[in-house]
Amino acid sequence: MRLNQEIIVKYLNNECSEGEQMLVEAWYKSFENNPDGISDLPEHEYSELYHRVRKNIDQQIRPLNIYTPPRWIWYAASIAAVLLVVLGLSFYWNPDSVENMAKIKSEIPLSDWAKYENSSAKILKVSLPDGSSVWLHPKTQLSYNQSDRIYRQVNLKGEAFFDVKRDENRPFLIYSGKMTTKVLGTSFNVKAYPETERFEVSVVTGKVSVMNESEKEVLVTPKQQVVLENKSDVMIVNELPKDKTFYWELASLNFDNTSMQRVVDNIEQHFNVKIHLSPTLQQCRLSGNFNQERLATILEIVCRSIDAEYEFNENEIYLKGNGCE
């Protein structure tokens, strides 16, 4: 269960409706039967974490002159804060995003949007309420309209791969600056960092509609990529090489006591990326079978196997670790 930040603030201000109060309390109770990630900490570590989180929350909310909430709210907030930090995925509110959201044709208030940010150096997965999945690249912000019953609306700044659950009655709309992407159910990658001169939509399955600011629409099919030039508002559809698998696609790889250098060479060849392998990992070896997996999943499993970490920056990946015995 997820709550948007507005409802929590209203609860702490004692301003929420009876229904919203029940929602918040149900959210807290959901932690009781699930591992919270902090209950098993030693007493001194839990105490330090509790007071640190409470101090940070105090600094944010005391100017609002709210009442002192029940003790369990602090506990639940601590759990949520710790989990978000561990995952590198957090709620955010960025005033700069209002300009892009102003184009969204919806009467739903911004407070009803769930907002996420990937502040880590990895690719992180988000499960949306409609059953769709999104893989957020580093430095990416995503907002999802939780309340609209006509459309499924998303605001994106950055890069993300979407695997959209099909719903013919509720189109899925992605707003990225001057570009609007519309689908019913398909998988595709959107690259739309606000500071760049061009945005890209690359389709893996199904059919995707992309519209520019002038409301010109193009249809994009698998192994095609539409490029929007931000300055000129011109869209160009390119054919992607059919014999290449890009980092947003699926691939099957097999390793049997394979050296890490050969593992890296194989991943580079399959996913059209560049990997920088730390010299400390050269002696590591890997065995494993990956059947139709995404690059992010393969990297996570490889790193767990050799006790390493990865950082993703554009099309370049950095594998770092202490090495293998």
Contacts in CASP RR format, 6 or more apart in sequence:
PFRMAT RR
TARGET T0000
AUTHOR 0000-0000-0000
METHOD contacts of the structure
MODEL  1
MRLNQEIIVKYLNNECSEGEQMLVEAWYKSFENNPDGISDLPEHEYSELY
HRVRKNIDQQIRPLNIYTPPRWIWYAASIAAVLLVVLGLSFYWNPDSVEN
MAKIKSEIPLSDWAKYENSSAKILKVSLPDGSSVWLHPKTQLSYNQSDRI
YRQVNLKGEAFFDVKRDENRPFLIYSGKMTTKVLGTSFNVKAYPETERFE
VSVVTGKVSVMNESEKEVLVTPKQQVVLENKSDVMIVNELPKDKTFYWEL
ASLNFDNTSMQRVVDNIEQHFNVKIHLSPTLQQCRLSGNFNQERLATILE
IVCRSIDAEYEFNENEIYLKGNGCE
1 26 0 8 1.000
1 27 0 8 1.000
1 30 0 8 1.000
2 114 0 8 1.000
2 129 0 8 1.000
3 23 0 8 1.000
3 24 0 8 1.000
3 27 0 8 1.000
4 91 0 8 1.000
4 111 0 8 1.000
4 112 0 8 1.000
4 113 0 8 1.000
4 114 0 8 1.000
4 115 0 8 1.000
4 146 0 8 1.000
5 91 0 8 1.000
5 93 0 8 1.000
5 115 0 8 1.000
6 111 0 8 1.000
6 112 0 8 1.000
7 16 0 8 1.000
7 20 0 8 1.000
7 23 0 8 1.000
7 24 0 8 1.000
8 24 0 8 1.000
8 77 0 8 1.000
9 61 0 8 1.000
9 64 0 8 1.000
10 16 0 8 1.000
10 20 0 8 1.000
11 20 0 8 1.000
11 21 0 8 1.000
11 24 0 8 1.000
11 69 0 8 1.000
11 73 0 8 1.000
12 61 0 8 1.000
12 64 0 8 1.000
12 66 0 8 1.000
12 67 0 8 1.000
12 69 0 8 1.000
12 73 0 8 1.000
13 64 0 8 1.000
13 66 0 8 1.000
13 67 0 8 1.000
14 66 0 8 1.000
14 67 0 8 1.000
16 24 0 8 1.000
27 76 0 8 1.000
28 72 0 8 1.000
28 73 0 8 1.000
28 76 0 8 1.000
31 76 0 8 1.000
31 79 0 8 1.000
36 79 0 8 1.000
36 83 0 8 1.000
37 79 0 8 1.000
37 82 0 8 1.000
37 83 0 8 1.000
37 86 0 8 1.000
38 46 0 8 1.000
38 49 0 8 1.000
38 78 0 8 1.000
38 79 0 8 1.000
38 82 0 8 1.000
39 46 0 8 1.000
41 49 0 8 1.000
49 78 0 8 1.000
49 82 0 8 1.000
50 74 0 8 1.000
50 75 0 8 1.000
50 78 0 8 1.000
53 74 0 8 1.000
53 77 0 8 1.000
53 78 0 8 1.000
53 81 0 8 1.000
53 82 0 8 1.000
54 74 0 8 1.000
54 78 0 8 1.000
56 81 0 8 1.000
57 74 0 8 1.000
57 77 0 8 1.000
57 81 0 8 1.000
84 90 0 8 1.000
84 91 0 8 1.000
87 120 0 8 1.000
87 124 0 8 1.000
88 118 0 8 1.000
88 119 0 8 1.000
88 120 0 8 1.000
88 124 0 8 1.000
89 116 0 8 1.000
89 117 0 8 1.000
89 118 0 8 1.000
89 119 0 8 1.000
89 120 0 8 1.000
89 124 0 8 1.000
89 126 0 8 1.000
89 136 0 8 1.000
90 116 0 8 1.000
90 117 0 8 1.000
90 119 0 8 1.000
91 114 0 8 1.000
91 115 0 8 1.000
91 116 0 8 1.000
91 117 0 8 1.000
92 115 0 8 1.000
92 116 0 8 1.000
92 117 0 8 1.000
92 141 0 8 1.000
93 115 0 8 1.000
94 141 0 8 1.000
97 141 0 8 1.000
97 143 0 8 1.000
97 155 0 8 1.000
97 157 0 8 1.000
98 110 0 8 1.000
100 155 0 8 1.000
100 157 0 8 1.000
100 175 0 8 1.000
100 176 0 8 1.000
100 177 0 8 1.000
101 110 0 8 1.000
101 113 0 8 1.000
101 143 0 8 1.000
101 155 0 8 1.000
101 175 0 8 1.000
103 175 0 8 1.000
103 177 0 8 1.000
104 145 0 8 1.000
104 153 0 8 1.000
104 155 0 8 1.000
104 175 0 8 1.000
106 145 0 8 1.000
106 148 0 8 1.000
106 151 0 8 1.000
106 153 0 8 1.000
108 145 0 8 1.000
108 147 0 8 1.000
108 148 0 8 1.000
112 145 0 8 1.000
112 146 0 8 1.000
112 147 0 8 1.000
113 143 0 8 1.000
113 144 0 8 1.000
113 145 0 8 1.000
113 146 0 8 1.000
113 155 0 8 1.000
114 129 0 8 1.000
114 143 0 8 1.000
114 144 0 8 1.000
114 146 0 8 1.000
115 141 0 8 1.000
115 142 0 8 1.000
115 143 0 8 1.000
115 144 0 8 1.000
116 126 0 8 1.000
116 136 0 8 1.000
116 141 0 8 1.000
116 142 0 8 1.000
116 143 0 8 1.000
116 144 0 8 1.000
117 140 0 8 1.000
117 141 0 8 1.000
117 142 0 8 1.000
118 124 0 8 1.000
118 136 0 8 1.000
118 137 0 8 1.000
118 138 0 8 1.000
118 139 0 8 1.000
118 140 0 8 1.000
118 141 0 8 1.000
119 138 0 8 1.000
119 139 0 8 1.000
120 138 0 8 1.000
121 138 0 8 1.000
121 310 0 8 1.000
121 311 0 8 1.000
121 312 0 8 1.000
121 313 0 8 1.000
122 138 0 8 1.000
122 296 0 8 1.000
122 299 0 8 1.000
122 300 0 8 1.000
122 310 0 8 1.000
122 311 0 8 1.000
122 312 0 8 1.000
123 135 0 8 1.000
123 136 0 8 1.000
123 137 0 8 1.000
123 138 0 8 1.000
123 295 0 8 1.000
123 296 0 8 1.000
123 299 0 8 1.000
123 312 0 8 1.000
124 135 0 8 1.000
124 136 0 8 1.000
125 133 0 8 1.000
125 134 0 8 1.000
125 135 0 8 1.000
125 136 0 8 1.000
125 296 0 8 1.000
126 133 0 8 1.000
126 134 0 8 1.000
126 135 0 8 1.000
126 136 0 8 1.000
126 142 0 8 1.000
127 133 0 8 1.000
128 134 0 8 1.000
128 144 0 8 1.000
128 152 0 8 1.000
129 144 0 8 1.000
129 146 0 8 1.000
130 152 0 8 1.000
130 165 0 8 1.000
130 167 0 8 1.000
130 170 0 8 1.000
130 172 0 8 1.000
131 165 0 8 1.000
132 152 0 8 1.000
132 162 0 8 1.000
132 163 0 8 1.000
132 164 0 8 1.000
132 165 0 8 1.000
132 172 0 8 1.000
133 162 0 8 1.000
133 163 0 8 1.000
134 142 0 8 1.000
134 154 0 8 1.000
134 160 0 8 1.000
134 161 0 8 1.000
134 162 0 8 1.000
134 163 0 8 1.000
135 160 0 8 1.000
135 161 0 8 1.000
135 294 0 8 1.000
135 296 0 8 1.000
136 142 0 8 1.000
136 159 0 8 1.000
136 160 0 8 1.000
137 158 0 8 1.000
137 159 0 8 1.000
137 160 0 8 1.000
137 312 0 8 1.000
138 311 0 8 1.000
138 312 0 8 1.000
138 313 0 8 1.000
139 158 0 8 1.000
139 193 0 8 1.000
140 156 0 8 1.000
140 157 0 8 1.000
140 158 0 8 1.000
140 159 0 8 1.000
140 160 0 8 1.000
141 156 0 8 1.000
141 157 0 8 1.000
141 158 0 8 1.000
142 154 0 8 1.000
142 155 0 8 1.000
142 156 0 8 1.000
142 157 0 8 1.000
142 160 0 8 1.000
143 154 0 8 1.000
143 155 0 8 1.000
143 156 0 8 1.000
144 152 0 8 1.000
144 153 0 8 1.000
144 154 0 8 1.000
145 151 0 8 1.000
145 152 0 8 1.000
145 153 0 8 1.000
145 154 0 8 1.000
149 170 0 8 1.000
150 170 0 8 1.000
151 170 0 8 1.000
151 171 0 8 1.000
151 172 0 8 1.000
151 173 0 8 1.000
152 164 0 8 1.000
152 167 0 8 1.000
152 170 0 8 1.000
152 171 0 8 1.000
152 172 0 8 1.000
152 173 0 8 1.000
153 173 0 8 1.000
153 175 0 8 1.000
154 172 0 8 1.000
154 173 0 8 1.000
154 174 0 8 1.000
154 175 0 8 1.000
155 174 0 8 1.000
155 175 0 8 1.000
155 176 0 8 1.000
156 174 0 8 1.000
156 175 0 8 1.000
156 176 0 8 1.000
156 190 0 8 1.000
156 192 0 8 1.000
157 176 0 8 1.000
157 192 0 8 1.000
157 193 0 8 1.000
157 194 0 8 1.000
158 176 0 8 1.000
158 190 0 8 1.000
158 191 0 8 1.000
158 192 0 8 1.000
158 193 0 8 1.000
158 194 0 8 1.000
159 189 0 8 1.000
159 190 0 8 1.000
159 191 0 8 1.000
159 192 0 8 1.000
159 193 0 8 1.000
160 189 0 8 1.000
160 190 0 8 1.000
161 187 0 8 1.000
161 188 0 8 1.000
161 189 0 8 1.000
161 190 0 8 1.000
161 248 0 8 1.000
161 294 0 8 1.000
162 172 0 8 1.000
162 174 0 8 1.000
162 183 0 8 1.000
162 187 0 8 1.000
162 188 0 8 1.000
162 189 0 8 1.000
162 190 0 8 1.000
163 187 0 8 1.000
164 172 0 8 1.000
164 183 0 8 1.000
164 184 0 8 1.000
164 185 0 8 1.000
164 186 0 8 1.000
164 187 0 8 1.000
165 185 0 8 1.000
166 184 0 8 1.000
166 185 0 8 1.000
166 186 0 8 1.000
167 184 0 8 1.000
167 185 0 8 1.000
168 184 0 8 1.000
171 182 0 8 1.000
171 183 0 8 1.000
171 184 0 8 1.000
172 182 0 8 1.000
172 183 0 8 1.000
172 184 0 8 1.000
172 185 0 8 1.000
173 180 0 8 1.000
173 181 0 8 1.000
173 182 0 8 1.000
174 180 0 8 1.000
174 181 0 8 1.000
174 182 0 8 1.000
174 190 0 8 1.000
176 190 0 8 1.000
176 192 0 8 1.000
176 199 0 8 1.000
177 192 0 8 1.000
177 194 0 8 1.000
177 199 0 8 1.000
178 199 0 8 1.000
178 212 0 8 1.000
178 213 0 8 1.000
178 228 0 8 1.000
178 230 0 8 1.000
178 233 0 8 1.000
179 192 0 8 1.000
179 199 0 8 1.000
179 201 0 8 1.000
179 210 0 8 1.000
179 211 0 8 1.000
179 212 0 8 1.000
179 228 0 8 1.000
180 210 0 8 1.000
180 211 0 8 1.000
181 188 0 8 1.000
181 190 0 8 1.000
181 201 0 8 1.000
181 208 0 8 1.000
181 209 0 8 1.000
181 210 0 8 1.000
181 211 0 8 1.000
182 208 0 8 1.000
182 209 0 8 1.000
182 210 0 8 1.000
182 211 0 8 1.000
183 206 0 8 1.000
183 207 0 8 1.000
183 208 0 8 1.000
183 209 0 8 1.000
185 206 0 8 1.000
186 203 0 8 1.000
186 204 0 8 1.000
186 205 0 8 1.000
186 206 0 8 1.000
186 207 0 8 1.000
186 208 0 8 1.000
187 203 0 8 1.000
187 204 0 8 1.000
187 205 0 8 1.000
187 206 0 8 1.000
188 201 0 8 1.000
188 202 0 8 1.000
188 203 0 8 1.000
188 204 0 8 1.000
188 205 0 8 1.000
188 208 0 8 1.000
188 220 0 8 1.000
188 248 0 8 1.000
189 200 0 8 1.000
189 201 0 8 1.000
189 202 0 8 1.000
189 204 0 8 1.000
189 246 0 8 1.000
189 248 0 8 1.000
190 199 0 8 1.000
190 200 0 8 1.000
190 201 0 8 1.000
191 199 0 8 1.000
191 200 0 8 1.000
191 201 0 8 1.000
191 202 0 8 1.000
192 199 0 8 1.000
192 200 0 8 1.000
196 230 0 8 1.000
197 229 0 8 1.000
197 230 0 8 1.000
197 231 0 8 1.000
198 227 0 8 1.000
198 228 0 8 1.000
198 229 0 8 1.000
198 230 0 8 1.000
199 227 0 8 1.000
199 228 0 8 1.000
199 230 0 8 1.000
200 225 0 8 1.000
200 226 0 8 1.000
200 227 0 8 1.000
200 228 0 8 1.000
201 208 0 8 1.000
201 210 0 8 1.000
201 220 0 8 1.000
201 225 0 8 1.000
201 226 0 8 1.000
202 224 0 8 1.000
202 225 0 8 1.000
202 240 0 8 1.000
202 246 0 8 1.000
202 248 0 8 1.000
203 220 0 8 1.000
203 221 0 8 1.000
203 222 0 8 1.000
203 223 0 8 1.000
203 224 0 8 1.000
203 225 0 8 1.000
204 222 0 8 1.000
204 248 0 8 1.000
204 249 0 8 1.000
204 250 0 8 1.000
205 222 0 8 1.000
206 221 0 8 1.000
206 222 0 8 1.000
207 219 0 8 1.000
207 220 0 8 1.000
207 221 0 8 1.000
208 219 0 8 1.000
208 220 0 8 1.000
208 221 0 8 1.000
209 217 0 8 1.000
209 218 0 8 1.000
209 219 0 8 1.000
209 220 0 8 1.000
210 217 0 8 1.000
210 218 0 8 1.000
210 219 0 8 1.000
210 220 0 8 1.000
210 226 0 8 1.000
210 228 0 8 1.000
210 235 0 8 1.000
211 217 0 8 1.000
211 218 0 8 1.000
212 228 0 8 1.000
212 233 0 8 1.000
212 234 0 8 1.000
212 235 0 8 1.000
213 233 0 8 1.000
214 233 0 8 1.000
216 235 0 8 1.000
218 226 0 8 1.000
218 235 0 8 1.000
218 237 0 8 1.000
220 226 0 8 1.000
220 237 0 8 1.000
223 239 0 8 1.000
223 240 0 8 1.000
223 242 0 8 1.000
224 237 0 8 1.000
224 238 0 8 1.000
224 239 0 8 1.000
224 240 0 8 1.000
225 237 0 8 1.000
225 238 0 8 1.000
225 240 0 8 1.000
226 235 0 8 1.000
226 236 0 8 1.000
226 237 0 8 1.000
226 238 0 8 1.000
227 235 0 8 1.000
227 236 0 8 1.000
227 237 0 8 1.000
227 238 0 8 1.000
228 234 0 8 1.000
228 235 0 8 1.000
229 235 0 8 1.000
229 236 0 8 1.000
240 246 0 8 1.000
244 272 0 8 1.000
245 251 0 8 1.000
245 270 0 8 1.000
245 271 0 8 1.000
245 272 0 8 1.000
246 271 0 8 1.000
246 272 0 8 1.000
247 271 0 8 1.000
247 272 0 8 1.000
247 273 0 8 1.000
247 295 0 8 1.000
247 315 0 8 1.000
248 294 0 8 1.000
248 295 0 8 1.000
249 271 0 8 1.000
249 294 0 8 1.000
250 292 0 8 1.000
250 293 0 8 1.000
250 294 0 8 1.000
251 270 0 8 1.000
251 271 0 8 1.000
251 290 0 8 1.000
251 292 0 8 1.000
251 293 0 8 1.000
251 295 0 8 1.000
251 298 0 8 1.000
252 289 0 8 1.000
252 290 0 8 1.000
252 291 0 8 1.000
252 292 0 8 1.000
252 293 0 8 1.000
253 266 0 8 1.000
253 267 0 8 1.000
253 270 0 8 1.000
253 289 0 8 1.000
253 290 0 8 1.000
253 293 0 8 1.000
253 298 0 8 1.000
254 288 0 8 1.000
254 289 0 8 1.000
254 290 0 8 1.000
255 262 0 8 1.000
255 263 0 8 1.000
255 266 0 8 1.000
255 286 0 8 1.000
255 287 0 8 1.000
255 288 0 8 1.000
255 289 0 8 1.000
256 287 0 8 1.000
256 288 0 8 1.000
257 285 0 8 1.000
257 286 0 8 1.000
257 287 0 8 1.000
258 266 0 8 1.000
258 285 0 8 1.000
258 286 0 8 1.000
258 287 0 8 1.000
259 282 0 8 1.000
259 284 0 8 1.000
259 285 0 8 1.000
260 277 0 8 1.000
260 281 0 8 1.000
260 282 0 8 1.000
260 283 0 8 1.000
260 284 0 8 1.000
260 285 0 8 1.000
260 286 0 8 1.000
260 306 0 8 1.000
260 319 0 8 1.000
261 277 0 8 1.000
261 282 0 8 1.000
263 286 0 8 1.000
263 302 0 8 1.000
264 275 0 8 1.000
264 277 0 8 1.000
264 319 0 8 1.000
267 273 0 8 1.000
267 275 0 8 1.000
267 295 0 8 1.000
267 298 0 8 1.000
268 274 0 8 1.000
268 275 0 8 1.000
271 295 0 8 1.000
272 315 0 8 1.000
273 295 0 8 1.000
273 315 0 8 1.000
273 316 0 8 1.000
273 317 0 8 1.000
274 315 0 8 1.000
274 316 0 8 1.000
274 317 0 8 1.000
275 316 0 8 1.000
275 317 0 8 1.000
275 318 0 8 1.000
275 319 0 8 1.000
276 316 0 8 1.000
276 317 0 8 1.000
276 318 0 8 1.000
276 319 0 8 1.000
277 319 0 8 1.000
278 308 0 8 1.000
278 318 0 8 1.000
278 319 0 8 1.000
278 320 0 8 1.000
278 321 0 8 1.000
278 323 0 8 1.000
280 320 0 8 1.000
280 321 0 8 1.000
280 322 0 8 1.000
280 323 0 8 1.000
281 306 0 8 1.000
281 308 0 8 1.000
281 319 0 8 1.000
281 320 0 8 1.000
281 321 0 8 1.000
281 323 0 8 1.000
281 324 0 8 1.000
283 323 0 8 1.000
283 324 0 8 1.000
284 306 0 8 1.000
284 308 0 8 1.000
284 323 0 8 1.000
284 324 0 8 1.000
285 324 0 8 1.000
286 302 0 8 1.000
286 305 0 8 1.000
286 306 0 8 1.000
290 297 0 8 1.000
290 298 0 8 1.000
290 301 0 8 1.000
299 310 0 8 1.000
299 312 0 8 1.000
299 317 0 8 1.000
302 308 0 8 1.000
302 310 0 8 1.000
302 319 0 8 1.000
303 309 0 8 1.000
303 310 0 8 1.000
303 319 0 8 1.000
306 321 0 8 1.000
306 323 0 8 1.000
306 324 0 8 1.000
307 321 0 8 1.000
307 322 0 8 1.000
307 323 0 8 1.000
307 324 0 8 1.000
308 319 0 8 1.000
308 320 0 8 1.000
308 321 0 8 1.000
308 323 0 8 1.000
309 319 0 8 1.000
309 320 0 8 1.000
309 321 0 8 1.000
310 317 0 8 1.000
310 318 0 8 1.000
310 319 0 8 1.000
310 320 0 8 1.000
311 317 0 8 1.000
311 318 0 8 1.000
311 320 0 8 1.000
END
